[in-house]
């Protein structure tokens, strides 16, 4: 029995206006190739799309993936995450079910397992827990005394346990935030305010494996309870730069599940650079970053001209620029007399002061050059 666990595709996402569809299409194509290598099922643990109404390109990409899974006969289990619209993702699920594509977006029937069987008769029961919205759970089960996100999650898992066959290995697919020492990324939205969406790993007792989505770094939520996050399809913020993105291969034998990560081959790496403008533009060591998605931190103290254009000539996939020195500059509280306000030299001096120029030779030279240029302009104007 061979099963692939993946999650958090966020199809349709862009970063600082940069469309990532090309990168996502490449990675999904890689997964399609991998899934032809003797897999019985693929589990997608939520956040298929980046928003509830995804762009049509994202829908087309996911639709193409589903068609490939039907073609090669790989059972597919899909649940919504907090970024997805459950009702939209559930479209035509009844028809797709007959082709081995199992969308589990509703709370009714949550106890019904999806039974995966391989060529030699081994079976696994897969249960699906969509992203838990406690308001929806309260409305669906008004008499259960549900008051919190944890109450709602615990109630639904108890219902799932009621449908378990103790003689068959079990997998739970869920989209949740669990554990106390997990590593988060900037691109992950809080499930709820603060840590209200946090549920203890103890709630997931009783399953042979728990395949989670929501956190973007591949990690173990609880080794003793066999709870794992596969991580996201690719990086979605620079806090994830340097992370290896992967999917998890689950192989079942008499001893239980063996887990092996498959590292994703990214179309472009995400990297962060910090240096002065001159060195970023001239130092040969930065040439290798030309094809990376980049976040650049400028170490220059003074005001720089035409920053974005100059940097993008060398780094065409530059996504964000920061110059921390400018954040620390005090706001000018200088009050000017009418006479001073009409003095261009005084205004230029204040301008330089605003952007970190201090008393010294450089400031004196700049003011002298400004005076020379002004004088030349005045002479030309008076001819």
Secondary structure, DSSP 8 states (H G I E B T S, - for coil): -EEEEE----BT-EETTEE-HHHHHHHHHHHHHHTTTT-SEEEEES--BSSSS--HHHHHHHHHHHHHHHHHT-EEEEE--TTS-HHHHTTTHHHHHTTTEEEE--STTTT--EEEE-TTS-EEEEEEE----HHHHHHHSTTS---SHHHHHHHHHHHHHTT--TTSEEEEEEE-EE-SS----TTS--SSSTTTTEE-GGGGTT-SEEEEES-SS-EEEETTTTEEE---SS--SGGGTT---EEEEEEEETTEEEEEEEE---SS-EEEEEE-HHHHHH-GGGGGGTTSEEEEEE---S--SSHHHHHHHH-TTEEEEE-HHHHTS--------HHHHT-HHHHHHHHHHHTT--SSHHHHHHHHHHHHHHHHHHHHHH-
